[in-house]
Amino acid sequence: MLIAGDIGGTKTLLGLFDHAAARPQPIVVRSFGTLDYDDLTTMIATFLKEDAAANATAIETACFGVAGPVIGESATMTNIPWRIDAARVRSVFGFPVKLLNDLEAMAYSIPVLQPDEVHVLQKGEAAAGGNIALIAAGTGLGEALLHNVDGRYIASPTEAGHADFGARTERELQLVRALTPRFGRVDVERVISGRGLLVVHTFTHTRPCEAGVDLDDPDAAALISRAALERRCPGCIDALDLFVEAYGAEAGNLALRSGATGGVFVGGGIAPKILAALTAGPFMRAFNAKEPLERMVERMPVKVILNARAGLLGAAVSAAGTRSAT
């Protein structure tokens, strides 16, 4: 057996998996409020204690995807005061521990996803052995790559969500001009993320929101999206339109930077919830507007990941690969 985790700033998923098949099969999966625990070791101890199937002595290896950069064997999470040290977890429980960036972990799920776990935005034609790119907007924005190395996909993490936002249109230039005095620097995540949608909402509303969205509501981003999709507020419609076009353009930028002839996947919690907006046209138009390489990106498959546990699955895939390699 192996243990896998998808550790986010708000929620953490821990799962026990059987690694006998090519796609590890979940035995038990539990969700935890991340900040309900002092650290990862305390959370794992609770998981092992409360679930009868989870026996530390039977666990061969573990892998955890972490929402933050991983340096060596440790990671400091970007949005909460957690530091995770693989050596400490290993010393407490005795099994080997691997840490991955959360998008790096999610990337490992892509080769084992089933057709009903993705929604096709652009059919394209995947090149055999081509690189694959992953972009995922949730609370923040993450990007990762899958390189085909000797017939095996190896994930590569990035911190591209914190690169500079590249405005393409006059409207986006106006957005950057409005945000720069507030934030000093406008990175991609400032616009393309759940928190970014709130920022864009303040830009598009010169009068009170007709949908009555309270930006202090924990579900504000979802409320903005719903109001836009239901056409209840012009400012919310404008905000979601800006968000979707910027998202598509950045996905296209990632496709070019990675040479993603094997396809581009859109993950994270937001995409499945705004699927109607992503399929309406502006997302893919912005993705493909890459002259002089428009024909190249038009041939790339683009798919939305519908499996809400893709990050956990990818961590399990990586853990199984580590086990078999050793």
N, C-alpha and C positions, 0 to 999 in steps of 0.2 A: 504494500500500500504506500501511497504518498499523500502528502498534505500540500495544498496549494492555497494561496491567498491573493485577493485583490484589495489592496489597502488604499482607501480613499480618504479625503479630508473629512467627509461626513459619515460614510458607511464603509464597512469592511466585510467582505465575504471570505469565509474560510470553508474549505471543502476537503473531504477525505475521498481519494480516488483509487480505483483499481486500474493499474497500468497495463493490464494484460493485452488489451487491444491497441490498435494504432491510435485510436482516439480514447484517452483515459475516460473511464466511466465513473460518474459520481456515486459515492455510497451515501454520503450525508453532506449537506451544505447548510451553513448557518450564516445569518446576517447579524452584524454587531454595529452599534453606534461607536465609531472610532474613539471619540473623546470620552466615552463612558469608561475607558480603561486608561491606566497610567502608561502602559507601553504594550508592545506586541507580545512579549512573553506572558504577561498577565492574561491577555486575551486568549492566547493559545492554551494556556493552562485551563481556563474556563471551558473552552471547546472540548478539550480532551477529557475533562472531568464530567461534563454534562451529557456527552454523547457516548453511549456504550460501545458503539462500533469503533470509536477513535481511541486506539490503544497505542501509546507512544512507543512501546517496545516493538510493535509490528510495522512502524513507519520507517521506510528505507531512506527517504529523502524528502526535502521540502523546497518549494520555490514560492516567493512572494513578489507580486508586482506592487510597486510603491509609487505614489503620486509625488515624484520629486527626482532629482538627479541622484544616481547611484555612483559613488566614488569608492572603488575598491570593494570592501565588504560592508560598507555602511551607507546610509541614506538619510538625509535630512528632508523631511516633507515640506513642500513649498508653502502650504496654506495653514498648517497646524504645527504646534511646537512638539513634534515627535521626531526623535532620532532613532533609527533602527540599525542595530549592529548584528550582522549575521553570526559573528563569533560568539556573541553573548547568547543568542537563541540556541546555537549549537551546543554551548556549554551547559545550558539548562536542561535541554531535552535529549541530547545525545545523537540526533540524526543530522546528516549533512544539510546545510542551508544555503540557498542561492537567492540573491536579491536582483531584481530587474526593475528598470523603469516601468511604470504601468502600461505605457504604449508599447514598449518592447515586449512585454508579456502578452498584451492583446494581439500583437502581430503574429505570435506563434500559433494563435487559434486559426488564422486564415486558411492554411492548407487543409485543415480538417473540417471546415464548415460545410454543412449540407446545403443543397440548393434552396430549401425552404427557410434557411437562416439568413438569407440575403435578399435584397430587392435591387433589381438591375435598373440603373439610371441610363447607362449607355452600354449596349451589348459589346461593341468593339470586337477585337480579335486578339486574345492573349498570345503573346509570343512565347513559344516553348523555352523555358529557362530564363525568361525575362524577370527583371526586378519587380517587386511589388511595393506599393507605398500605402501607408495608413495615416489618415488624419481623423481626429476625434475631438469634437467640441462637447464639453460637459460643463462642470464648474469652471474649468480652465480649458486650454487648448493644447493638445498633444499631437506630435507627428513622429512617425517611425518608418523604418525601411526594412524590407526583407530582401536580402541578397542571395541569389542562387550560387552556392559555392560547391562545386563538384556534385551537383544533383541534390544538395541538401540546403534548405532555406535557413539562413542565419539572420536573426533580427538585429538591427542596429538602432539604438535610441538616439534621440535628438532633444534639444531644448528650443526647437524652432518656434514654438508658441511665443517665446519672448524675443524673437527677432523683430525688426522694425516693420510696422504695418505699411504696405505699399499701396497708396491711394491711386486709383486708375481713372476716376471720373471727376468731374467738377464737384458733384455732390460729396464724394468721398474726400476730396481736398477740403471742402468746407467742414466736414466732420473732423478732420485732422487739425484744422485751424482752430476749431472750437475746443478740442480736447487738449491740445498742447499746453495752453496756459494752466489748465487744471492739473495735469499729470506730469508735465515736463517732457515726457517722451511717450509716444503712442506705439506700443508693441502690438503684435497681431492679436494676442489674447485679450487686449483691451477692447477689441471690437468683436472678435469671433469667439464667444464663450457665453455661458449663461450670465455671468456678471457683465460681459461685454454688451449683451442685449439690453441690460438695464441702462448702461451708459448711452447706447445709441437711442434708447427711448427718451432720455432727457434731451437729446439733441433734436429729435423730431417733434417734440411737443412744445409749441410756443404758447399753448393754453392748456387748461386742465384736461387730463385724459378722459375721453368720453366713455371709456370702459371702466373708469374708476379704479385703475390698477394702482395699488399701493406698493411702491418700490421697496418698502421695508418688509413686505410679506415674503416669507421664505420661498414661496412658490411664484414670485413675481414674474420670472422669466417665462414660466409656463402660462401664466395668465395673459401676458403680452402676446405670446404666440397664439393662444386660443382666440383672443379678441381680434387679432389680425386675420386668422383663418376664417372667422365668422363674420368678418367685415364690419365690426362694431365700432371701430375707432380709426379715423384716418391716420392719426399719429402712430398708432400701433402697426397699421398696415405698412406705413413708410418705414418704420423701424425694422420690421421683419424683412421687407424687400431689400433694404440696405444690408442687413445681416446675411441673407441668403446669397446675394450677389458677391459679397466679400468672401464668403465661405467657399463658393465655387471657384472664385479667382485664386484663392490661396491653395485650394486643392490642385488646381492646374499648375500653379507655381511648383508645388511639391512634385507633381508628376514630371515636370521638366527637370528639376534638380536631381531627381533620382533615376531618370530614364525608365519610368515605370511601365515598360512594355508588357509586363505580366499583369497589370491592372492596378487600379486605385480603389481602396476601400475606405468608406466613411463610417467611423464608429462613434462611440460616445452615446450619452443619454438623450441628446437633443434631436439628432437626425430622425430616429423612428417616430418621434412625436410631431415632427413637422414634415412628414413624408409628402403630404399634398403640396407643400410649398417647394420642396426639392424637385418634385416631378413636373412642376408647372412650366419650367423652361429656363428661367433666369440663371439658376445654378449651373446648368450644363452650358448655357451660352457663355457665361463668364469663364467656366473651365476651359472651353475650347477656343476662346478668343486669344490665341497665342501665336499670331503671325510673327515670323514666317514658318512656324512649326505647327500650324493648325491641323494639317493632315495627320501629323504624328499623334497628337493628343486625341484626335477624333477616333483613332483606331484603338485607343486604350479602353479596356472594360472599366466601368465605374459602377461600384455596388455599395449599397448601404447595408451595414451589419445589423440584423434584427435581433440576434441573440444577446440578451441583456447581460449574460454571464460570460461574454467572450473573453474578458480580461482574466477571469478565474480559470476558464478552460485553457487559455494560452499558457498561464503559469503552470498548469498541470502537464501540458504537452512538453514544456521546457524541462520540468522536473523529471518526466519519464525519459526524455532524451538524455539528460545528465546521468540518470541511473543506468540506462542501457550502455552508455559510452564508458562507464567505469566498471 
